[in-house]
C-alpha cells in the first residue's frame, strides 16, 4: 500500500493541491499548523514517506525554456495561462521558466534558431509554431544537444520530439463535418467550404484530410479548400472573393483556425444563411455565437494543453515518467445554449 501512495494520493484525499502537500511535508515551508497536522496524520496513516522528488530543496533548479511563435494572441494567452498555472502548482519542485515570444508576422519560424538555441542547456524546452517542414533541419540540430523538446498545439512529425500536447485534429474535423451534415440535411445541395489555417503545418493538413474524408463519407459536397495561412488580412481578402464565387450556393463552412473574425464579420454583415463552425472561444468570437452567426465552435481547452506540456515535461525530467507521444485534450462542441459554461 505504501508503495502506491504519493503526494497526489494525499492531495486527493484531503482536497488539497499537490504543492500544498509538498509544503506541509517540508518543515521549513510556511503552512498553517492545522493543514500541516492534517497532512502529517494522513501521511502516517498510509505509511507514506516522500520520495526524493517530493522535496527538492537541496537540488538544482530545473530550468524550462519556452519559445512561442504566435499568430493569434487570444490563443497564445490561453496556452501561457495553462503553463503559468502548472508552474504555480509545481513551485515546490524548484522550477524556473523563461518565455520568448516571437510574432509570426515579423519572423519566419526557420529563422528562429538563435532564439531556440538560447535554451539548449536548459533541462527542457517547450515550443509552439515550428511544425512546418522548413523548421526540420533547425529542430534536428537542436535535438542532437537536447532531447527534452515538447511541442504545443501542433507537431513537426519529422523530428524525434519528446511529446506533443494538443487536441485531436482529426476528431475535431470529423465532429465538425457531422455537425454540418445535420445542419444542412434539408438543403438540396449540402455544399460545404473549408477554410484552413496554414497548410504548411501538420495540424491543418491533417484537419483538411480528415474533414474531406468525412464529407465524402457523409455525402457532403466539399466545394473548395481555402488556405487562409493563419493570417487575418488573408482571410479578410479571401472571404468575399470565395463567397462571391459560390454566391447563394454555400450551405456550410468549417474553419480550422481560431483567427476567424473576418469570416464571421462578413457573414453577419451580408446576412448570409450559412451554417458556420469555428474554433476556440474568446470574447470577440463569442458575440458571433450569441448573435447566431456561428452555429457552433470547437473548444479544445488551450489552457489544459499548456498545463499538460509543462507538467508532463517536468515529471519526465525529475521522475523519468514517459508520457504518450501525443497528449490530447478533449474537444467539445460549444453552441449558443451552452456558451456560458466556457466563459
C-alpha positions in Angstrom: 0.0 0.0 0.0 2.8 2.4 1.0 4.5 2.0 -2.4 1.4 3.2 -4.2 0.8 6.3 -2.1 2.1 9.6 -3.5 1.6 13.3 -2.7 -1.2 13.1 -5.3 -3.0 10.4 -3.3 -2.8 12.6 -0.2 -3.9 15.7 -2.1 -7.0 13.9 -3.5 -7.9 12.5 -0.1 -7.5 15.8 1.7 -8.9 18.1 -1.0 -5.6 20.0 -1.3 -3.2 20.7 -4.1 -0.1 18.6 -4.6 2.0 21.6 -3.9 0.3 22.2 -0.5 1.0 18.6 0.4 4.6 19.1 -0.5 4.9 22.3 1.6 3.2 20.6 4.6 5.8 17.8 4.4 8.6 20.3 4.3 9.3 21.6 7.9 10.8 24.8 6.6 7.8 25.8 4.4 5.2 28.3 5.6 2.0 26.3 6.2 -0.7 26.7 8.8 -0.3 24.2 11.7 -3.8 22.9 11.1 -3.1 21.9 7.5 0.3 20.5 8.4 -1.3 18.4 11.1 -3.9 17.0 8.6 -1.2 16.1 6.1 1.1 14.5 8.6 -1.7 12.4 10.0 -2.8 11.2 6.6 0.9 10.5 5.6 1.4 8.5 8.8 -1.9 6.6 8.3 -0.7 5.4 4.8 2.9 4.9 5.9 3.9 7.5 3.3 7.4 8.7 3.1 8.1 11.4 0.4 10.4 10.2 -2.3 13.4 12.2 -3.3 11.3 14.3 -5.7 8.7 15.4 -3.1 11.1 18.0 -1.7 13.8 19.3 -3.9 15.2 22.0 -1.6 18.8 20.6 -1.9 18.7 20.1 -5.6 19.4 22.4 -8.6 16.6 24.3 -10.0 15.0 22.8 -13.1 15.0 25.3 -15.9 12.3 25.2 -18.6 12.6 27.3 -21.8 9.5 28.3 -23.7 9.8 29.5 -27.3 6.3 30.5 -28.6 6.0 31.8 -32.1 2.5 33.3 -32.2 0.0 34.2 -34.9 -3.1 34.9 -32.8 -2.8 36.3 -29.3 -6.1 35.1 -27.8 -4.8 31.5 -28.4 -1.3 32.3 -27.1 -2.7 33.9 -23.9 -4.7 30.7 -23.1 -1.7 28.4 -23.6 0.6 30.6 -21.5 -2.1 30.8 -18.8 -2.0 27.0 -18.6 1.8 27.0 -18.3 1.7 29.5 -15.5 -0.9 27.5 -13.6 1.2 24.4 -13.8 4.2 26.3 -12.7 2.4 27.6 -9.7 1.2 24.1 -8.7 4.7 22.7 -9.0 6.5 25.6 -7.5 7.9 23.5 -4.6 9.8 21.4 -7.1 12.3 24.2 -7.6 11.4 25.1 -11.1 12.1 28.2 -13.2 10.9 29.0 -16.6 11.7 31.6 -19.3 9.5 32.6 -22.1 10.4 34.1 -25.5 7.5 35.3 -27.7 8.0 35.9 -31.4 5.5 37.3 -33.8 5.0 35.1 -36.8 4.3 38.3 -38.8 7.8 39.6 -38.0 9.9 36.4 -38.2 9.8 33.2 -40.1 9.9 30.0 -38.0 13.0 28.7 -39.7 14.9 31.9 -38.9 14.5 31.5 -35.1 17.5 29.2 -34.5 19.3 31.7 -32.3 16.2 32.0 -30.0 15.8 28.3 -29.8 19.5 27.6 -29.1 19.4 30.1 -26.2 17.7 27.2 -24.4 20.0 24.4 -25.5 21.4 23.9 -22.0 18.0 24.1 -20.2 16.6 20.9 -18.7 13.6 21.0 -21.1 12.1 23.2 -23.8 8.5 23.8 -24.9 7.9 25.2 -28.4 5.0 26.2 -30.5 4.7 27.4 -34.1 7.6 25.3 -35.5 5.7 22.5 -37.3 6.5 23.3 -40.9 8.9 21.3 -42.9 11.2 24.3 -43.2 11.9 24.0 -39.4 13.0 20.4 -39.5 16.8 21.0 -40.0 16.9 23.5 -37.2 15.0 21.2 -34.8 17.2 18.3 -35.7 20.3 20.3 -34.8 18.7 21.2 -31.5 17.7 17.7 -30.7 21.3 16.5 -31.1 22.1 18.5 -28.0 18.8 18.5 -26.0 16.3 15.6 -26.3 13.7 17.1 -24.0 11.7 19.0 -26.6 8.0 19.3 -26.3 5.6 20.8 -28.9 2.3 22.5 -28.1 -0.8 22.7 -30.3 1.0 21.3 -33.3 3.8 18.9 -34.0 6.6 18.6 -36.6 6.5 14.8 -37.2 9.9 14.8 -38.9 11.9 15.1 -35.7 12.1 12.8 -32.6 10.4 15.2 -30.1 9.6 14.1 -26.6 5.8 14.5 -26.8 3.2 16.9 -28.1 0.3 18.5 -26.2 -2.6 19.2 -28.5 -6.2 18.5 -29.4 -7.1 15.6 -31.7 -7.2 17.4 -35.1 -8.9 14.6 -36.9 -11.6 14.1 -34.3 -12.4 17.8 -34.4 -12.7 17.8 -38.2 -15.0 14.7 -38.2 -17.1 16.2 -35.4 -17.5 19.5 -37.5 -18.4 17.6 -40.6 -21.1 15.6 -38.8 -22.5 18.8 -37.2 -22.6 20.5 -40.6 -24.3 17.4 -42.1 -27.2 17.7 -39.6 -27.4 21.5 -40.1 -27.6 21.2 -43.9 -29.5 17.9 -44.3 -32.6 19.7 -45.6 -30.6 21.7 -48.1 -30.8 20.4 -51.7 -27.0 20.5 -52.3 -25.2 20.4 -48.9 -22.4 22.4 -50.3 -19.5 23.0 -47.9 -16.5 25.3 -47.9 -13.4 24.6 -45.8 -11.1 27.4 -44.7 -7.9 26.1 -43.2 -5.1 27.7 -41.2 -1.6 27.5 -42.7 -1.4 24.3 -44.8 2.4 24.2 -44.3 1.6 22.9 -40.8 0.8 19.3 -39.9 -2.2 20.3 -37.9 -4.1 22.0 -40.7 -3.1 19.4 -43.3 -4.5 16.6 -41.1 -7.6 18.7 -40.5 -8.1 19.1 -44.2 -7.7 15.4 -45.0 -10.0 14.3 -42.1 -12.6 16.8 -43.0 -12.5 15.9 -46.7 -12.8 12.2 -45.9 -15.7 12.8 -43.5 -17.6 14.9 -46.1 -17.2 12.2 -48.7 -18.5 9.6 -46.2 -21.5 11.8 -45.2 -22.4 12.8 -48.7 -21.4 16.4 -48.2 -20.2 18.3 -51.3 -16.9 20.0 -50.5 -16.7 22.9 -52.9 -13.2 24.1 -52.2 -10.4 24.2 -49.6 -9.1 27.8 -48.9 -5.8 28.3 -47.2 -6.0 31.5 -45.1 -2.5 30.9 -43.8 -3.5 31.8 -40.2 -3.5 35.5 -41.2 -6.4 37.8 -40.6 -5.5 40.0 -43.6 -5.5 37.0 -45.9 -8.9 35.8 -44.6 -10.3 39.2 -44.9 -9.3 39.3 -48.6 -10.3 35.8 -49.5 -13.7 35.7 -47.8 -15.6 38.0 -50.1 -13.8 36.5 -53.2 -14.7 32.9 -52.4 -18.3 33.6 -51.2 -19.0 35.7 -54.3 -17.6 32.9 -56.4 -20.2 30.5 -54.9 -22.9 33.1 -54.4 -26.0 31.5 -52.9 -24.6 28.0 -53.2 -22.8 27.6 -49.9 -24.7 25.8 -47.1 -22.0 25.3 -44.6 -18.4 26.4 -43.7 -15.8 25.0 -41.4 -12.7 27.0 -40.5 -9.8 25.2 -38.7 -8.2 28.3 -37.4 -9.2 30.3 -34.3 -8.5 33.5 -36.2 -11.9 33.6 -37.9 -13.3 37.1 -37.1 -13.2 38.5 -40.7 -15.2 35.5 -41.9 -17.7 35.9 -39.1 -18.0 39.6 -39.7 -18.6 39.2 -43.4 -21.3 36.5 -42.9 -23.0 38.7 -40.3 -22.9 41.9 -42.4 -24.2 40.1 -45.5 -26.8 38.2 -43.6 -25.9 35.0 -45.4 -27.8 31.9 -44.2 -24.8 29.7 -43.8 -24.1 27.2 -41.0 -20.6 28.1 -39.7 -18.3 26.0 -37.4 -15.3 27.9 -36.0 -12.6 27.2 -33.5 -12.0 28.2 -29.9 -13.8 30.6 -27.6 -12.8 34.2 -26.8 -14.6 37.5 -26.3 -14.6 38.8 -29.8 -15.7 35.4 -31.2 -18.3 34.7 -28.6 -20.5 37.6 -29.7 -20.9 35.9 -33.1 -22.1 32.8 -31.3 -24.5 34.9 -29.3 -26.0 36.6 -32.4 -26.3 33.4 -34.3 -23.7 33.9 -37.0 -21.7 31.0 -35.7 -23.7 27.7 -35.4 -21.0 26.0 -33.2 -17.4 26.3 -32.3 -14.8 23.7 -31.2 -13.5 24.1 -27.7 -10.0 22.5 -27.5 -9.1 23.6 -23.9 -5.9 25.6 -24.7 -5.1 26.1 -21.0 -5.0 22.4 -20.5 -2.7 22.0 -23.4 -0.2 24.4 -21.9 -0.6 22.8 -18.5 -0.1 19.3 -19.8 3.0 20.4 -21.7 4.7 21.9 -18.7 3.6 19.4 -16.0 4.5 16.3 -18.0 7.8 17.7 -19.1 8.8 18.4 -15.5 7.8 14.9 -14.4 9.6 13.4 -17.3 12.8 15.2 -16.1 12.6 14.6 -12.4 10.8 11.3 -12.3 11.7 9.7 -15.6 8.0 9.4 -16.4 7.5 8.9 -20.2 4.3 10.5 -21.5 2.4 9.3 -24.6 3.8 10.7 -27.8 0.5 12.7 -28.2 -1.2 14.1 -25.1 -4.7 15.1 -26.2 -7.2 17.4 -24.6 -10.9 16.7 -25.0 -12.7 18.6 -27.7 -16.2 19.8 -27.1 -18.9 21.4 -29.3 -19.9 24.8 -28.0 -23.3 26.2 -29.0 -25.2 29.3 -28.0 -27.1 27.2 -25.5 -24.0 26.1 -23.6 -21.6 29.0 -24.2 -21.9 30.3 -20.7 -20.0 27.2 -19.4 -16.9 28.3 -21.4 -16.8 32.0 -20.5 
